[in-house]
Amino acid sequence: MAWNLSPLPYDVDLESKSILKRLPSAHAALAELKGLVYSIPNQEILLNTLAIQEAKDSSAVENIITTHDELYKSDLEFENFSPAIKEVQNYVSAMKQGFALVENQGLVTNQTILKIQETLEGNNAGFRKIPGTALKNTQTGETIYLPPQDPAEILDLMSNLERFVNEPELSDLDPLVKMALIHFQFESIHPFYDGNGRTGRIINLLYLILSGLQKLPILYLSSHIIRNKPDYYRLLQGVRENGDWESWLIYMIDGVEKTARETIQLIEDLKVLMAEMKTLLRDNYKFYSQELLNNLFNHPYTKIEFIVRDLGVSRITAANYLNKLAEDGVLRKERLGTGNYYVNERLYNLLSSR
């Protein structure tokens, strides 16, 4: 409670022997993942399939619980869905928007962060201006951490964080150590009334891209956090109360390596499925095209309108394609409201098992 947040960089030696020993294998996993991304010709497939994994898990950290079935149905836009589904859809939009801004600007600015939070929350409340925000123990109601309350201090700390993120000369820390430090600082500033956790986890992905360690925001680090949620909050607080940086940094570095290796395996499995589907379609259907294959992997649940849009064919032709694939058991046909949709079951099973 008495701990005060200070600007970056901290006057603390963060790169202990234990930290330095863990960094090479984490970097190796990230490098392998980055290289693997280039082996998928249509990288939009990775964004559409893996981004939703990260969105689902990051939202689950905040107790916003959804299923893969609900998420893929919502993509069809046949009917209205629950507020939880809308929250996850907003997360995907915010992540893609942040990625586009970083690609265009080569920076992660406060304007980018404000835009991410605005998309997540559906409002433009901006940085906190009214005192009263406190982080509490959900079971006891006890205040465990009081973030900065003064709007001017919040602005100063966020401006400092912006410089730290975008000016490499301010720190020669390893990028993964720096990512964990940036995450800690952002969550401790807690600049927004709501959406701080999800915004902070998107910043993690964007920083990996900014630092050249990744090409796409597909490392769903939130899966590590949701599996070890009590540790995440305990270790954040351990830095504030005990200055225990080493445990926090190890948690984040190990999380990066584990999820990078899990993502590598998922992409390898995805490539196998795509190759098998390509062979099946090319050998048995005159209407095979790369655009059709891409559609079936961009959308685990597809529909006639998606085929019309992606292949440039008529509605009747699109319906004939999908119905023939359903008749032959390549896809599963389902009804939702007044429309039909078609499930790539093997892709669905792969993604939902993670």
Buried (B, 14 or more C-beta within 10 A) or exposed (E): EEBEBEEBBBEEEBBEEEBEEBBEBBBEBBEEBBEBBEEBEBBEBBBBBBBBBBBBBBBBBBEBEBEBEBBBBBBBEBEEBEEBBBBBBBBBBBBBBBBEBBEEEEBBBBEBBBBBBBBBBEEEBBBBEEEEBEBEEEEEEEEBBBBBEEBEEBBBBBEBBBEBBBEEEBBEBBBBBBBBBBBBBBBBBBBBBBBBBBBBBBBBBBBBBBBEBBBBBBBBBBBBBBEBEEBBBBBBBBBBBEEBBBBBBBBBBBBBBBBBBBBBEBBEBBEEBBEEBBEBBEEEBEBBBEBBBBBBBBBBBBBBEBBBEBBEBEEEBBBBBBBBBBEEEBBBEBEEEEBBBBBBEBBBEBBBEB
